[in-house]
Amino acid sequence: MRALIVDDSRFVRGYLRGLLEVKGIECEEAADGRAGLDHLAAGEPFDFALVDWNMPVMNGLEMLRQLRADGFSGMKVMMVTTEAESDFIVRALDAGADEYLMKPFDNEALTEKLAMLGLVED
């Protein structure tokens, strides 16, 4: 299983990588939405992506809309962000997000969301 981690924080990317790799999930990282789309355009196969909302160059919502428009409909996408207002959650789900995880989070919360998506066992 492979994950694409898209977040402008090197710390958050490393934290997510650490949590996922102990589950046997291979990870690639991107620091903004444009770089995340570049990974996908290069044909790299990913089972799911964890995408921050607030990033420079291209934010997570723009990336999500573009990857869905580009035909990546089978790839699960989880928004992982500090945006906790219901309007943000609705906008992300309407744009094609499969799940939404609010920062700060821990391994238990991440695992629960991944299990809800059928990506890991709870």
N, C-alpha and C positions, 0 to 999 in steps of 0.2 A: 504494500500500500504506500502511496506517495501523497504528500501534502505540499501545497504552496502557501507559504507564510508571507503575507504582504502587510508590512507595518513600517512606518518611518523610524520607529524606535529600535535601535540595535538591541537594547536590553530586552524588550518584549519579544522580538524575534528569537533571541537566544533562549528566553524562558520557555516559549512555546515549543521550540525545537527540542529542548531538554525533556519536556513533558511528553512529547510525541515519540521521540526516539526510544524511550524506555518501553513504549508500547509496540516497538518494532516497525514504526512508521518512518519511512525515509522522507527527508524534508529538503526543500529548496526555499530560498528567501529572496524577497524583493523589497526595496525601500519605498516604493510608491506604486500607484495603480498602473502607470505606464510601463514600468519595469515588470510588473506582474503580467500584464498582457503580452509583453515581449516573450516571456517564458512560454506562454500558451501558444503564441504565434510560431515559435520555434518548433512546435510539435511535441514538446515534452508532455508526456501523459501524467495527469494528476487525478487522484480519486476525489480530492476535495481541496478547498482553499479556505484559509482563515484570513479575513480581510479587515483591516482597520478602516474607520470612516475618515478621520481627519489626517490627511497626508498632503505633502506638497506635490506639485506637478499634475497629479490626477488623484482625486480622492476616491475612497472606497465605493461610494455609491455610483460614481461615474464608471469606475472599473467594472462593477457588477453589471450595470446596464449594458456596457459594451461587450463583455464576455458572453452575456446571454444573447445579444444581437448577433454575435459572431458564431453562434451555434453551439456553445458549450452548455447545452441544456442538461446533460447527464451528470455533470460534475457538481457535487454538493458544495455550497458556499455558506460559510458561517461568518457573519459580521461579528467582529470582536472589538468593542469600542467603549469609550466612556460616555457616549451619547445614550442617556437613560430615559429620555422623554418618549412617551408612547408614539408621538408623531414620527420620530426617527425610526422606531421599530416598524411602524406601518409602512413608511416609505421604503425601507430596506426589503421587507417581505413583498411589497408590490413590485419592486424592481427585480425580484427573483431570488432573494436570499432564502435559504432553507432553514436557517436557525440564526439566533441572535444571542451573543454572550457579552455581558457587561463587565468592563474592567472596574475595579480589580477583581480577579477571579483566582481560584486555586485549582489544583489537579482534579479534585472531586467534581467541581462544577463543569470543567472542560470535559471530563470523562462522561458525565451525565448527558451533556449535549451531543457528544460524538455517538453515544449509545442510542440516543433518540433518532439520530440520522442513520443508524444501522452500520456505523463504521467501526465500532469496537463493542466488546461485550462489557456490560456494566459491572 
